[in-house]
């Protein structure tokens, strides 16, 4: 059985690094350019004309509280919504 020389091992490592680099560049290019090559690809950004609209008010329907007291006993409190 022949023991590989240091020069052949170094050549193998250099070629493997080169092939890995080429593979990584090809993979990143595929990830970047594949969506661009599709027919319906691209970024679609739609802005509504009503940009200054107020958000809907939030309501608390049911208030839940879970916790521990000073003796590490579980506490659970559930409150129904208030009626006005």
C-alpha positions in Angstrom: 0.0 0.0 0.0 1.4 3.4 -1.1 1.4 6.3 1.4 0.3 9.5 -0.4 2.9 12.2 -0.5 2.5 15.6 1.1 2.4 17.2 -2.3 -0.5 15.1 -3.6 -2.4 15.8 -0.3 -1.8 19.5 -0.7 -2.9 19.4 -4.3 -6.1 17.6 -3.2 -6.8 20.2 -0.5 -6.3 23.1 -2.9 -8.5 21.5 -5.5 -11.2 20.7 -3.0 -11.2 24.3 -1.7 -11.5 25.6 -5.3 -14.4 23.2 -6.1 -16.1 24.2 -2.8 -15.8 27.9 -3.7 -17.2 27.3 -7.2 -20.1 25.4 -5.7 -20.9 28.1 -3.1 -20.8 30.8 -5.8 -23.0 28.8 -8.1 -25.5 28.1 -5.2 -25.7 31.7 -4.2 -26.1 32.8 -7.8 -28.9 30.3 -8.2 -30.6 31.6 -5.1 -30.4 35.2 -6.3 -31.1 34.8 -10.0 -33.7 32.0 -10.0 -36.6 34.2 -8.8 -35.5 36.9 -11.3 -35.7 34.4 -14.2 -39.2 33.3 -13.4 -42.0 35.0 -15.4 -44.1 36.3 -12.5 -41.1 37.1 -10.3 -40.2 40.4 -8.7 -40.9 42.4 -5.7 -44.5 43.7 -5.5 -45.0 46.6 -3.1 -48.5 48.0 -2.9 -49.2 51.1 -0.9 -52.7 52.1 -0.1 -53.7 55.7 -0.7 -54.9 56.1 2.9 -51.6 56.1 4.7 -52.7 58.4 7.5 -55.6 56.1 8.6 -55.8 55.4 12.3 -55.4 51.8 13.4 -58.5 50.1 14.7 -58.9 50.5 18.5 -57.9 47.4 20.5 -60.4 45.8 22.8 -59.6 43.5 25.7 -62.2 40.7 25.4 -61.1 38.4 28.3 -58.3 39.3 30.7 -56.2 36.3 31.8 -53.5 36.4 34.5 -51.3 33.4 35.3 -48.7 33.7 38.0 -47.2 32.5 41.3 -47.8 33.9 44.8 -45.2 34.4 47.4 -45.4 30.7 48.4 -44.9 29.6 44.7 -48.6 28.5 44.4 -50.1 29.0 41.0 -52.6 31.9 40.6 -55.1 32.1 37.8 -57.5 35.0 37.3 -59.9 35.4 34.4 -62.0 38.5 34.0 -64.9 38.9 31.6 -65.2 42.0 29.5 -66.8 45.1 31.0 -70.1 46.3 29.7 -70.8 50.0 29.3 
